[in-house]
Amino acid sequence: MVLALAASLSAAGAEEITIVLPEQPANLEPCRSIRADIGRVINMNITETLTIIEPETAQVTPHLAESWEQVDDKTWRFKLREGVSFQDGAPFNAEAVVKSINRLMNPKLTCDSRSKFGDVTLTPKAVDEGTVEIVSDIPIPIMPTLMGTVQIVSPNMPFDQEVNKPVGTGPYELEAADNEHIVLVRRDDYWGEAPEVTKATYRWRSESAIRAAMVESGETDLTPAIAVQDATNPETDFAYLNSETTRMRIDAQIAPLDDIRVREALNLAIDWDGMGEALFGTDVLRASQMVVPGVLGHNPDIKPWPYDPERAKALIEEARADGVPVDTEITIIGRNGFFPNASESLEAMQALWQEIGLNVTIREMEAADWVRYLDKPFPEGRGPTLFQQQHDNNTGDAGFTVPVMYTSEGQYSTIADKDLDQVITKAMSSTGEEREKLFQEAFRVVHDEIIADVPMYHMIGYVRVGPRLDWTPDLKTNSEIRLAEIKFKQ
């Protein structure tokens, strides 16, 4: 069978590859592409950005923008690359960039990428055909970095509707997308260097062991996520710190989760070391906050919650005695195929929370349903929920995490604290040491005074790469797989 599969791949062409994903993308909407299920397919393949954030250093480098300058505290000017076109033939120019930014900021679209800007309002304008000026309502000192998250799309794409047929300036265009597979083909008229991969077919299987076996047999060439127990072949399996941090977001304004004692008990009830080693490997790092060490704003003085089930039980009983409805059913909202051993981690936490006296159930959803609980407005009548979330910050700055998660108007936020809002707003307009200290203070308040979530782990990713490919993962692999970086072994 292996020989037959290998012969089939050879007949299909050595420049064609197949990638197997953990889940079917909810759609292919570019303004949702910070989500891993979408970004793995379209980012830097179909759509591109004005700047690129280098994953290892967080340095910002030119891409669709050749240069930029700060005109004043609230104004940045970007000079665009010439000779670029969209896959539908539309020219890449200042008007196209203005429309892309306005589309991102369009309140009629639920754009996850807009969350990177917090409550900031952007006003872009075309200075001339090759120059764009972006004005913000507050100073944004990291605007070039932020532009590394904005996917530039054709001006012919719908402005008020999510799409499943993205059109960008990238080296690949969409050939097919259905419930079985997605196919990207290389463009002949791409502005940059032609990639080696001519065609990429994406399929999806939820079981890690099946994905690993598909690569081992030659049925597919690459899978970006396998469980630690399936990463058994040192010649094909690679571990990497993937810049993702997992948490359970607490619906902190709905009883009994509106009681801080219950929120503290949720953190103390988990055997973090035991669960981490069993499900995610010995290299996984416990998290105390939602950015990895090294990101500007990470607070090294915050320690992860310890495992203290007796204290957790006492807190629940204390809350019960004060009339808090701790017997109310709390629902864990999970996502099918989210990350390796995600379901097993939910089951482990459910059992431990039940042991301290809480009534906890699990609902696992497909990505398209799960996302309804990710963004505001959250579903009405949902009851108290604990929401499974994995957050990627490979940009080097906490400004891509804190506003969306913890401001009163934050797209993912379930808390409202005016004093915290002021700290975060000031941090977003600051630079250097002041910016770092303000974000560190925000993380301290979230962890010590509010207890807004249950931080889990800074994740270690495991990929399996077939023998035909010359490719290794980096910090962005979980959310972006650039086909142009994949080479073939001679």
N, C-alpha and C positions, 0 to 999 in steps of 0.2 A: 504493500500500500504506500509506503514511504517513497519508493521508487516511482510509482505512478504519479504521486502528488508532485514530486520534484520534476518529472517530465512535463507535467501540466504547466508548472510555473515557467519552465524553460521555454515551452511552446508559446506561452503568453507574452514572452519578451523579458529579457533580463532587466530592463529599465522599469518594469511595472512591479509594484509592491502591494501587499495587503496588510492592513493593520486591524487588529481586533481590539475593540474598546470594551470597558466594563458595562456600558449602558448606551442605549440609543439617545442621541441628543434630543432635547425637548423641541428644538427647532434650530435654525441656522441664522438667527437674528444677530447681526454684528454688534448692536448696542447691548447685547446680553453676553458677549463673548469673554467677559472675565470669568464666567462659569466654566469649569473644566470640561464639561460634556460638549459645549459648543466651541470653546477656544481651541481645544486639541485639533479640531478639524479646520477652522477657517482662519485663525490668527496667523498672519504673515504668510499664509498660503493663498487665500482668496483676497483678504483685506490686509492693508498695511497701515502704519502709523507715521506721523510726521517725524517722530524721534524713536530711538530704540534705547531701552534701559538694559545695559549689560548685566546679566544675572549674577555674576560673581563679584562685581565691584560697585554696582548701582550707578555707574557712570552713564551719562546721557550722551548719545552719539547721533549724528544726523542720519536721516533716511529719506522720507519724502520731503522733508525740509532740509535744505543744505546748511542753513545758519539761522541764528536768532539773536535778538538783542532786547534788553529791557529799556523801554522808552521812558517810563516813569513808574511809580510804585504799583500802579494798577494796569499798566499797559505793556504788552509784549508784542514784538513784530517778528514774523517768521518769513524767511525767503525760501520759496518753493523750488524744488527740482524741476528742470525743464525736460521736455521730451517724454513725458509720462502720459499714459492714457488708461482709462478704465476698460474692463473686459467687454463692455458693450459699445466701445468706440468713443464714448464721451471723453472730452479732454480733461486732464487733471489741471486745475487752475485754482485761483483764489476763491472764485465763486463756489466751486465744488467743495472746498474746505469749509467755507462759511456755512453752506447748507448742511454738511455733515455735523458740524458742531451744533448748529441750531436743532438738527434732528435729535442729537444726543440729549439736548436740554429740553426737548419737547415734553411737556407734562402729560400729553396724551399717550405717550409710550412709556412703558415700565422698563427703563434702561438700567440694568445693573451697573454698567460702566459709569453712569452719572453719579453713582454713589461715591466714586472716588473724589468728587468735588465737594462733598458735604452740601451745605446750604448756599454755596457760592453761585452767583449768577454770572454767566459769561455773555459778552456781546461782541461777536466777531464781525469784522468788516473787511472787504477787499480794498486794499490801497491801490493796487494795480493788478494785472493778470497774474503776476508771480509773487505777490506780497500780501500776507494776511496780518491784520492787527487784531489782537484779542484783548478786550478790556474786561476786567473783573470788578465786582462791586466792593471787594476788599483786596488788599495786597496779597498776591499769591507768588511767593518767592521761588516756588518749585514748578512754575508753569511748564518749562520744557520737559520736566519729568512727567507731569500730568499728561502732556500730549503723547507720551509713549503708551497711553492706555486707550486713546481715542481711535477707533477704527474708521478710516476714511472710506466713504462709500460713494457710489455713482450718484450724481444729482438726479438720475432717472428713477432711483428707487423710491417707493412710497414713503411719504413724509410722516404720515399719521398711523401707519400700520406696521406690525411686526411681519417679517418676511421669512420664507424658507428658501429663497433664491437670492443669496447675497451677491452683490457685484462690487468688486473693488479693483485695486491696481496691482494685485499680487501676481505671482508667477503661475498660478493655477486658477482655473475656472470650473464651476460646477457643471458636471455632465449629467448626473442623476442623483436623486435622493428619494428614497421610499422607506417603508418599514423594514426592509431587508438589508439595505446597504446604501452607502453614499460613495459617489465616484467623482474624483477630481482629475482633470487632465491638464497637462502643461500647455501654457500659452506659447504661441510662436512669436508673438510681438511684445513680449515682456521687456520692460525698459532696462532691466539688469542682466546679470549673467544667467545663462540658461542652466537650470538644475539638471542633475543626472536622472532623477526620477521623472518618467514621462506620464505615469498614471498611478494613482493611489486609490485603492478600494478599501473603504472602512466597513467593517461588520461589528457586531456586538454580541457578547455572551456574558451573562452575569456571574457565572462561576469561575473563580480564579483558576482552579485546577484545569478546567476545560480550555481556558485561554492559554495557559502554559503548554498544554498538550498540543494545541493547534500550532504553536510556533515550533515545538520540538519535532512534530511530524512533517513540517514543511508546508502545512496547509496555509499558514500565514507567516509573515516575516517579522512582526513586531507586536508586542502588547505593552502598553505603558504602565500597567498596574497589575501586579500579582501579589498574593499573600506571602508572608515570610515563610510559611511552611512549604510553599511551592517553589521558592527560590533555591533550588538544590544543585544547580549546575553552574560552577564558577566560570565556565567558558561562555555561557550565554546570558547569565543573570547578573544584574548590576544593582547595587544599593546606592541611594543618593539622598541627601537631605533636600527635600523637595519644596521647602519654604511654606508648606501648608501647616496650619494649626487647626486642630479640631476643638469643638466646644459643644456643650448643650446650652443653647440660649434659653434663659428662664423667662417665662411670660410674667414679668415681675409686677404687673398691675392687676392680676386676677388672683383671687383667693383660691387656695391657701398660699400661693407663691408670692403674694404681696407682703408676706411676713418674713422679715430678714432672718429669723431663726430657722425657718423652713429652708430658706436658700442656703444658709450656712450648713445645715444638716445634709443637704444634697451633696455638698462638696466633701464633707467629712465621712460619708458613708461608703465611699468607693475605695477598694483595695487597689490603688493606682499602680504600685509596683508589680503586683501579681498579674493584674489584667494586662498591663503594658507588655511585660515579658512574654506572656502566653499568646497574645494576639498580634503584637506588632514588632516583636524582636527585642533583643537586648540593647540595640542601639537607639531605640526610640527615646525621646527626651520629654520629660514631664513639662507641662506648660503652666505658667502662672498668669500669663497674659497672652493676648492674641497676635503678638508678633514674635519672631524668633530673635534670639540674641544677635546683636550686630546691627539690627535695624535702629535708626535714630529714633529715640523715644522709648526704647525698651528699658524697663526699670529693673536693674539687677538686685534691688533690695526687696522686691516682692518674692516671697517664697511660695512654692506650690502648697496647696492644702494637704495636710497629712491624712492618714487613714486612722480615724478615731470613731468607730461605730458606737461606742458607749456614749460618747459626748453627743453624737448625732441623735441617738434615741432620746436622750435627756432633753434636747432642744425640741424635738417633736412633742414630747409629753408636756413640756412647759407651754408650748404654743396651744396644745389641746386644752390644757387647764384654763387658759385665758380665752377660750371660746373660738379659737381659729379652727375652721372646718378642715382639719388635716385628713379626714377620711374621704374627702372629695376625690373623685377619680381624676388623676393627672395623666394626660396622654403624651407619650413620646412620639414625635413626628420624625420618622426616618425616611431614607431614600434608598430604593433598591439599587444595589451595585454601586453605592456611593464611593467606597474605597474598600480595599481588602479587609475582611473581618469586621466591617462596619456593623452588620447585623448581629454578629456574636458579641460585640461590645455593648450594643443596646440591651441584649438579653442579660448580660452580666450585670449591668447597672440596674436594670429593672429588678433583678433578684435581690441585689444589695439594698435598694431603696425600699423594697417590700419588707425586708428584714428589720428596718428601723421604724416600721409602722405606717408607711405611705401606701396609697392605693394607686398603682402605676400600671398602665397598659401601653402596648406598642401598636402603632400604625405605620407600616412601611408603604411608601408610595412610589410611583414612577416619577421621573424628574418633572414632567409637565404639571403634575398635581402638587408635588412637594414645593415647587416654587411659589405657589399661591400663599404659602405660610412664610416664605422668605421675606417678601417685600410688603411694605405698607401700600394700601390698607389691608390689614390682616383679615381673614375670614371672620365674619360676625358669628357670635354664638359658638365659638370654637371651644370654650372652656379653658381651664389651665393647661398649658402645653410646655413641654421641654423639646426644643427644636434642634435636631442634629444638623450641625453646620461645619463645613470645612472652609477655611479662609486662607487665601494665598496672598502673601505680601512679599514679592521679590523685588520691590522697588527701592528698598533701603530707607523708607521714611514712614513713620507711624501715621502721617496725615492721610495715607491710603486706607487706614483701618479705623481709627478712633472716631471720626465724625459719623461715618455711616452706621457704626455699631452702637454709639453711646450718646449722641446728642438727642435732644427731645424730638427733633424732626428727622433724625437719621432713618434712612430707608429700612434698615434691619433692626432698629432700636425698639426695645420694649420698656425703656426707662425714660423718665423726664425729671431732670434736675437742673434748675436754672444756673446754679453756681458752677456746676460741671460744664454747662454750655458755654459760660463765659471763659473758662479756662481753655476749652478746646478752640473757641473762636480766636482767642489771643494767640494760641499756639500756631494756628494755620497761617497767621500773618507774620509770624516771627521767623528768625533765622538762627542758625548756629546753636550756641549753648543755651540761649533762652528758649528756643524751640524745643530742644531736647528736654530741658527741665520741665517745661509745661506739659509735654506729652507724658513724661514720667509721672507727674502729679496726677494727670487724668487717669492713668492706669492704676495708681495707688487708690484713688477714690473709688473707682469701679470695683476693685478687688476687696478693699478693706471696709469701706463705708456703705457701699450699695450692694455688693455681691450680685452683680448683674448676670452672671453666667457660671457655668461649670467648665472651666478650662480643662482640656484633656491632655493632648500631646502635640509636640512639634514632630511632624510625621517623617519617617524614613520611607522612601518609595523604593519599590523593587520592580525592575523591568526585565523582560526577556526579549533578546534580540537574536534573530535567526542568523545563520552562518554566512548568508550572502551579503549582509549589510555591514558597512563600516560606519558605526554611529554609537555614541554613548550619551547618556542622559545628563542634564544639568538642572539647575534650580527651577527652570521654567517648564520642565518636561510634563509635570502633572497637568498644566493648563495650556501648554503650547508645544506642538511638535512641528518644527519647521521642516517641511519636505526638502527644501533646498539644501539643508545641511546633511541629508542622508546620502552617503556614497556607497558604491558597490566595491566589494573586494575583488581584486584581479585574480 
